[in-house]
């Protein structure tokens, strides 16, 4: 409301005696009818007509209708909920009947009057008196006492003394045994004798005697016609006298290999790795042992570590048997071959097999006993080639040498049918050069290569090119991949080495290479190393 009435000056006079002058904050004292209970200010005013009695007014926020509906007094209720003046009775709790399920689970049994104060370990309804043990002797609570055993054991009777032995007089004449018992024993002994005699007679007639002085053994001096003149035998007879054992002896060790005579002047062809120790140590003693066990000293006429071929020379040896050299170019896979040598020091050993494969690139790396660093274009055979066979001849069915036994895969020290020999067509020119000059010049193209095998190309990848070399003149660059050389398919760096080494110095060869997804052809001329 907008009406304003004069207020009592004492209401705001600091010096007045109004007892409410020092009231708490938020409380205001006023006089008269300067407002009503429904005024916007929310002040509560006294309805005293006098208007002079100060009335306390409390300010608060108005209550929303929703709050009043939830928390307000019910309709028709004027006072508080608490009973006033003791005129109404206090509400008392009402005890309802327990749930039947709970009563059954937690209630006392029917007819029981005991309380909850009972022994929790006692079994309900059971007699708590322990039963006496069935056997008093096994009662663990019984006191210890000295007494006799519960069951007495009878003492064993003493053993009886043996009686006197009965002799023949007591048995027969003393009448200690009944006559019918003696007759029964006699009959049984007679039956045993008769049965034993019959069995002995039967076995003597059926089984023949073990020993005899009438048997004479004889042999056929002509030998067996089934094996006489077999192909391997004919080859062995024709070649064995040309095969030798090579013996290298050092102060602290020895080595054994093989070789074969290639000239009547005393030249012997073998492997370089057989004589490497003798070449590197001047104190080594090098000897050659022929098939008749004749042992003679030998010298190294020349050796080539890059092809693993060496030539020895023996002097003052008469009636040498020279091996007949064949042609390895005409070899066929499956053809019969015979390997000669001294495997593991066992001289004059012959093994047979077939040609398993041709043109197998086999690397031979240097080690503590050999300086050989070669890749051979090998003949693969399943004829047993073991350590000591190296340098011996590989011979065809016509008794002609087609290869030099050089290497074999021998895991665990024994042959598994994977032997390799240098073709004789490649060995002869090298041996000729060693006999003539004592050294060999090899063809080379001036590159280093490595294997490459992926889904794009397979061959020998060029790692570096020597400036001014045949490969550089042919236009090869690093990372080019050579896939064919001189008509031979190249699938690895070892195969490229073999292909280059079998080419001729100064004669142009064609090759094919791969570069950046394209294939090119070219020509180069190998030079001497």
C-alpha positions in Angstrom: 0.0 0.0 0.0 1.1 3.6 -0.7 -0.3 5.2 2.5 2.3 6.4 5.0 1.5 7.4 8.6 3.8 9.3 11.0 5.9 6.9 13.0 6.7 7.3 16.6 9.8 9.3 16.9 11.0 7.1 19.6 11.1 4.2 17.2 14.3 5.5 15.6 15.6 7.7 18.4 18.9 6.4 19.7 18.2 8.0 23.0 14.8 6.6 23.6 14.0 4.0 26.2 12.6 1.5 23.8 13.6 -1.9 25.0 13.9 -3.2 21.5 16.3 -0.6 20.4 19.2 -3.1 20.5 17.3 -5.9 18.7 19.1 -8.3 16.5 19.6 -7.5 12.8 16.7 -8.1 10.5 14.1 -7.0 13.1 12.4 -3.7 12.9 10.0 -2.0 15.4 7.2 0.3 14.1 4.1 2.0 15.5 0.6 2.8 14.3 -1.1 1.3 11.3 1.5 2.1 8.8 0.7 -1.0 6.9 -1.3 -4.2 6.9 -0.5 -7.9 7.0 -1.0 -8.1 3.3 1.3 -5.2 2.4 4.0 -5.8 -0.2 6.7 -5.3 2.3 5.6 -8.4 4.1 5.6 -6.8 7.6 3.3 -8.1 10.3 1.4 -5.3 11.9 -0.5 -5.3 15.2 -4.3 -5.0 15.1 -4.4 -3.1 18.3 -6.6 -0.1 17.7 -4.4 2.0 19.9 -1.5 1.6 17.6 0.9 2.6 20.2 2.2 -0.8 21.2 5.2 -1.7 19.2 4.9 -5.0 17.4 7.8 -7.3 16.1 7.8 -7.8 12.4 9.8 -10.6 10.7 10.7 -10.3 7.1 10.9 -13.4 4.9 10.5 -14.4 1.3 6.9 -15.1 0.2 6.0 -18.9 0.1 5.1 -20.2 -3.3 1.7 -21.8 -3.8 3.3 -25.2 -4.7 5.4 -25.2 -1.5 2.4 -24.2 0.6 0.4 -27.0 -0.9 3.1 -29.6 -0.1 4.2 -28.4 3.3 1.2 -26.3 4.5 -1.4 -27.4 7.1 -4.3 -29.5 6.0 -7.6 -27.8 5.5 -9.3 -27.1 8.8 -6.2 -27.4 10.9 -5.4 -24.1 12.7 -2.7 -25.1 15.2 0.5 -27.2 15.2 0.5 -30.9 14.9 1.7 -31.4 18.4 -1.1 -31.9 20.8 -1.6 -28.8 22.9 -2.3 -28.6 26.6 -2.3 -32.3 27.1 -5.9 -32.4 26.0 -5.2 -35.2 23.4 -3.7 -38.7 23.9 -0.1 -39.5 22.7 -0.1 -41.7 19.7 1.0 -45.3 20.6 2.7 -47.7 18.2 0.7 -50.6 17.0 2.3 -54.1 17.0 1.1 -56.1 14.0 1.4 -59.9 13.8 4.8 -61.1 12.5 5.1 -62.3 9.0 4.5 -66.1 8.9 7.7 -66.8 7.0 9.8 -64.8 9.5 8.0 -66.4 12.4 8.8 -69.8 11.1 12.4 -69.0 10.4 13.3 -67.1 13.6 10.5 -68.0 16.1 10.8 -70.5 18.9 9.7 -74.0 18.2 6.2 -74.9 19.3 5.9 -75.6 23.0 9.5 -74.3 23.7 9.9 -71.8 26.6 13.7 -71.4 26.5 15.2 -68.0 25.8 17.9 -66.9 23.4 20.5 -67.2 26.1 21.8 -70.7 25.3 25.1 -72.3 24.3 25.6 -71.4 20.6 27.8 -74.6 20.2 25.2 -76.9 21.6 23.2 -78.9 19.1 19.5 -78.1 19.4 17.5 -80.9 20.9 20.6 -83.2 21.2 21.9 -84.8 24.4 25.0 -83.0 25.4 26.3 -85.9 27.4 29.2 -87.6 25.5 28.7 -91.3 24.8 31.2 -93.6 26.4 33.7 -95.1 24.0 32.8 -98.5 22.7 36.2 -99.9 23.6 37.5 -98.7 27.0 41.0 -99.7 26.0 40.9 -97.1 23.2 39.6 -94.3 25.4 42.2 -91.4 24.9 41.1 -89.9 28.3 41.7 -93.0 30.3 44.6 -92.7 32.8 47.8 -94.6 32.3 48.3 -97.7 34.5 50.5 -100.7 34.8 48.6 -103.9 34.1 48.8 -107.0 32.0 48.0 -107.1 28.3 44.4 -107.2 27.3 44.9 -110.4 25.3 47.5 -113.0 26.3 49.5 -114.7 23.5 50.4 -118.3 24.0 54.1 -119.1 23.9 55.4 -121.1 20.9 56.3 -124.7 21.8 60.1 -125.5 21.6 61.3 -127.1 18.4 61.5 -130.8 18.5 64.8 -132.5 18.1 65.4 -134.3 14.7 65.1 -138.1 14.9 67.7 -140.6 13.8 68.1 -141.1 10.0 66.9 -144.3 8.5 69.4 -146.4 6.6 68.9 -149.1 4.0 68.9 -151.8 6.7 66.2 -150.1 8.7 64.1 -149.5 5.5 64.4 -153.0 4.1 65.0 -155.2 7.1 64.0 -153.1 10.1 60.4 -153.0 9.0 60.2 -149.3 9.6 58.4 -148.8 6.2 55.6 -151.0 4.9 56.3 -153.4 2.1 53.5 -152.0 -0.1 55.1 -148.6 0.1 58.5 -149.9 -1.0 56.8 -151.7 -3.9 55.1 -148.5 -5.0 58.4 -146.6 -4.9 60.1 -149.3 -7.0 57.4 -149.2 -9.6 57.7 -145.4 -9.9 61.5 -145.6 -10.3 61.1 -148.2 -13.0 58.6 -146.1 -14.9 60.8 -143.0 -14.7 63.7 -145.0 -16.2 61.6 -146.4 -19.0 60.2 -143.0 -20.0 63.7 -141.4 -19.9 65.1 -144.1 -22.1 62.4 -143.7 -24.7 62.8 -139.9 -24.8 66.6 -140.3 -25.3 66.1 -142.7 -28.1 63.6 -140.5 -29.8 65.8 -137.4 -29.7 68.9 -139.3 -30.8 67.0 -140.4 -34.0 65.5 -136.9 -34.8 68.4 -134.4 -34.1 71.6 -134.7 -36.1 75.0 -134.6 -34.3 76.6 -131.1 -33.9 80.1 -132.2 -34.8 81.4 -134.4 -37.6 84.9 -135.3 -39.0 83.6 -136.2 -42.4 82.7 -132.7 -43.7 85.1 -131.2 -46.2 84.8 -127.5 -47.3 85.9 -126.4 -50.8 85.9 -123.1 -52.8 85.5 -122.4 -56.5 88.8 -121.1 -57.7 87.2 -119.5 -60.8 85.1 -117.0 -58.8 81.5 -116.2 -59.3 80.4 -115.8 -62.9 77.6 -113.4 -61.8 79.9 -110.6 -60.8 82.9 -111.3 -63.0 83.4 -108.5 -65.5 80.8 -106.1 -64.1 80.9 -102.5 -65.3 82.3 -101.1 -62.0 84.8 -103.9 -61.8 86.1 -103.2 -65.4 86.4 -99.5 -64.6 88.2 -100.2 -61.3 90.7 -102.5 -63.0 91.4 -100.0 -65.7 91.8 -96.9 -63.5 93.1 -98.1 -60.1 96.8 -98.0 -61.1 96.7 -94.4 -62.2 95.2 -93.2 -58.9 97.5 -92.1 -56.1 97.2 -90.9 -52.5 98.7 -87.6 -51.6 100.2 -87.4 -48.1 101.2 -84.2 -46.4 103.0 -84.5 -43.1 103.9 -81.6 -40.7 105.6 -81.4 -37.4 102.2 -81.1 -35.6 99.8 -82.8 -38.0 99.1 -84.4 -41.4 96.6 -84.3 -44.3 95.6 -86.8 -46.8 94.1 -86.4 -50.3 94.0 -88.1 -53.7 95.2 -87.5 -57.2 95.7 -89.2 -60.6 98.6 -89.3 -63.1 97.9 -87.2 -66.3 101.3 -87.5 -68.0 104.2 -90.0 -68.2 106.6 -87.4 -67.2 105.3 -87.6 -63.6 102.6 -84.9 -63.5 99.7 -85.6 -61.1 96.4 -83.6 -61.0 94.8 -82.9 -57.6 93.0 -80.2 -55.7 94.7 -77.0 -54.4 93.2 -77.5 -50.9 94.9 -80.9 -50.7 98.4 -79.3 -50.9 97.8 -75.9 -49.3 99.5 -76.8 -46.1 102.6 -78.1 -47.9 102.7 -74.8 -50.0 102.4 -72.6 -46.9 104.9 -74.5 -44.7 108.4 -75.3 -46.1 109.0 -77.9 -43.4 106.1 -80.0 -44.6 106.9 -83.3 -46.3 104.8 -84.0 -49.5 104.7 -87.6 -50.7 102.7 -89.6 -53.3 101.7 -93.2 -52.7 101.0 -95.4 -55.7 98.6 -98.3 -55.8 101.6 -100.7 -55.3 102.4 -98.9 -52.0 105.4 -97.3 -53.6 106.0 -94.0 -51.7 107.9 -91.2 -53.5 108.4 -87.5 -52.7 106.5 -84.9 -54.8 106.8 -81.2 -55.6 104.2 -78.6 -56.4 104.5 -77.7 -60.1 101.7 -75.1 -59.8 98.4 -74.4 -58.0 95.5 -72.1 -58.5 93.4 -71.2 -55.4 90.7 -69.5 -57.5 89.8 -72.8 -59.3 91.0 -75.2 -56.6 93.3 -77.1 -59.0 97.0 -78.1 -58.4 99.6 -80.1 -60.3 102.3 -82.2 -58.6 105.5 -83.6 -60.1 107.3 -86.8 -59.2 110.7 -87.8 -60.6 112.4 -91.1 -61.3 109.3 -93.2 -61.4 109.1 -95.8 -64.2 106.1 -97.5 -65.8 103.5 -94.9 -64.7 99.9 -95.7 -65.6 98.3 -92.5 -67.1 94.6 -92.0 -66.6 92.6 -91.5 -69.8 90.8 -88.1 -69.8 87.3 -87.9 -71.1 84.8 -85.2 -72.1 82.6 -83.7 -69.4 80.6 -81.7 -71.9 78.8 -84.9 -73.0 77.8 -86.0 -69.5 74.1 -86.7 -69.0 72.1 -86.7 -65.8 71.6 -90.3 -64.6 74.8 -91.5 -66.2 76.8 -94.1 -64.2 80.1 -92.8 -62.7 82.7 -94.2 -60.3 84.7 -92.2 -57.8 88.2 -93.1 -56.7 90.3 -91.9 -53.8 91.4 -92.3 -50.2 88.5 -91.3 -48.0 89.6 -90.8 -44.4 93.0 -92.2 -45.3 91.6 -95.5 -46.7 93.5 -95.7 -50.0 92.3 -97.5 -53.1 88.6 -96.9 -52.3 86.0 -97.1 -55.1 82.4 -95.9 -54.9 79.8 -95.8 -57.6 76.8 -93.7 -58.4 75.2 -91.6 -61.0 75.4 -88.0 -62.2 72.8 -86.2 -60.1 73.0 -82.7 -61.6 75.2 -80.6 -63.9 76.5 -77.0 -63.7 76.0 -76.7 -59.9 77.7 -73.5 -58.6 79.4 -74.6 -55.4 81.5 -72.0 -53.4 84.7 -73.1 -51.7 85.8 -70.7 -49.0 89.3 -70.4 -47.4 89.8 -71.9 -43.9 92.6 -72.6 -41.5 94.0 -75.4 -43.7 93.4 -74.0 -47.2 93.6 -70.8 -49.1 91.2 -71.9 -51.7 88.7 -69.2 -52.6 86.8 -70.5 -55.6 83.4 -71.2 -57.1 83.3 -74.4 -59.2 80.9 -75.3 -62.0 80.4 -78.7 -60.4 79.2 -82.1 -61.5 76.9 -83.4 -58.7 76.9 -87.1 -58.0 75.6 -89.5 -55.4 78.7 -91.6 -55.4 80.1 -91.3 -51.9 82.7 -88.5 -51.6 84.2 -88.1 -48.2 87.2 -86.2 -46.8 90.2 -87.7 -48.5 88.5 -88.3 -51.8 89.5 -84.8 -52.9 91.7 -84.8 -56.0 90.7 -88.3 -57.1 89.2 -89.0 -60.5 85.4 -89.3 -61.2 85.2 -91.8 -64.1 82.5 -92.7 -66.5 81.5 -96.2 -67.6 84.2 -96.1 -70.3 86.9 -95.7 -67.7 87.6 -92.1 -68.8 88.0 -89.3 -66.3 85.2 -86.8 -66.5 85.8 -84.8 -63.2 88.0 -84.2 -60.2 86.4 -85.1 -56.9 86.5 -81.9 -54.9 83.8 -81.5 -52.2 80.9 -83.1 -50.5 78.2 -82.4 -48.0 79.2 -84.6 -45.0 77.1 -83.6 -42.0 78.3 -85.6 -39.0 81.4 -86.7 -41.0 79.8 -89.1 -43.5 78.6 -88.8 -47.1 74.8 -88.3 -47.7 75.0 -88.7 -51.4 75.8 -85.0 -52.3 79.3 -85.0 -53.9 80.7 -82.4 -56.3 83.5 -82.7 -58.9 85.2 -80.1 -61.1 84.5 -80.9 -64.8 87.6 -82.2 -66.6 87.0 -79.9 -69.6 87.6 -76.9 -67.3 90.4 -78.5 -65.4 92.6 -79.5 -68.4 93.3 -75.9 -69.6 94.2 -74.8 -66.1 96.4 -77.8 -65.6 98.1 -77.1 -68.9 98.8 -73.5 -67.9 100.2 -74.6 -64.5 102.5 -77.1 -66.1 103.7 -74.5 -68.7 103.8 -71.3 -66.6 103.2 -72.3 -63.0 100.3 -69.8 -62.8 96.9 -69.1 -64.4 95.3 -65.9 -65.7 91.5 -65.7 -65.2 88.9 -63.7 -67.0 87.2 -60.9 -65.1 84.7 -58.1 -65.9 85.5 -55.6 -63.1 82.4 -55.8 -60.8 81.4 -57.0 -57.4 78.0 -58.6 -57.1 75.6 -60.1 -54.6 72.5 -62.2 -54.7 69.1 -60.6 -55.3 65.8 -62.5 -55.1 62.4 -60.7 -54.9 59.1 -60.6 -56.7 60.5 -58.3 -59.5 63.9 -59.8 -60.4 66.2 -62.8 -59.7 69.9 -62.6 -60.4 73.3 -61.0 -59.5 73.0 -57.4 -58.4 76.0 -55.1 -59.2 77.4 -53.6 -56.0 80.2 -51.6 -57.5 81.8 -51.1 -60.9 85.6 -50.8 -61.5 86.3 -47.7 -63.5 87.7 -48.6 -66.9 86.8 -52.3 -66.6 84.8 -54.4 -69.1 81.5 -53.8 -67.2 82.0 -50.1 -67.1 82.7 -50.1 -70.8 79.5 -52.1 -71.4 77.4 -49.4 -69.6 76.7 -51.4 -66.3 75.9 -49.3 -63.3 75.4 -50.0 -59.6 72.2 -51.8 -58.7 71.8 -53.3 -62.2 70.9 -57.0 -62.0 72.6 -59.4 -64.4 70.1 -62.2 -65.3 72.0 -63.8 -68.2 75.7 -64.1 -69.1 77.2 -65.8 -72.1 74.1 -67.9 -72.6 73.8 -69.0 -69.0 70.9 -68.0 -66.8 72.1 -66.2 -63.7 70.2 -66.6 -60.4 73.0 -65.8 -57.9 76.3 -64.1 -57.6 78.1 -67.5 -57.5 76.6 -68.4 -60.9 77.8 -65.2 -62.4 81.3 -65.9 -61.0 81.2 -69.4 -62.7 79.9 -67.9 -66.0 82.7 -65.2 -66.1 85.4 -67.8 -65.2 84.4 -70.1 -68.0 84.5 -67.4 -70.6 87.6 -66.7 -72.6 89.8 -63.7 -72.2 89.5 -61.2 -75.1 86.4 -62.8 -76.6 83.1 -60.8 -76.5 80.2 -62.3 -74.7 76.5 -61.2 -74.6 74.7 -60.5 -71.4 71.3 -59.4 -70.2 70.6 -57.1 -67.3 67.6 -55.5 -65.5 67.4 -51.9 -64.5 64.4 -50.0 -63.1 61.8 -52.6 -64.2 63.2 -52.9 -67.8 65.5 -55.5 -69.4 68.4 -54.6 -71.6 71.0 -56.5 -73.6 74.7 -55.7 -74.0 78.1 -57.1 -75.0 81.4 -57.0 -73.0 84.8 -58.5 -73.4 86.3 -60.2 -70.3 89.8 -59.1 -69.5 92.6 -60.9 -67.6 92.9 -60.5 -63.9 
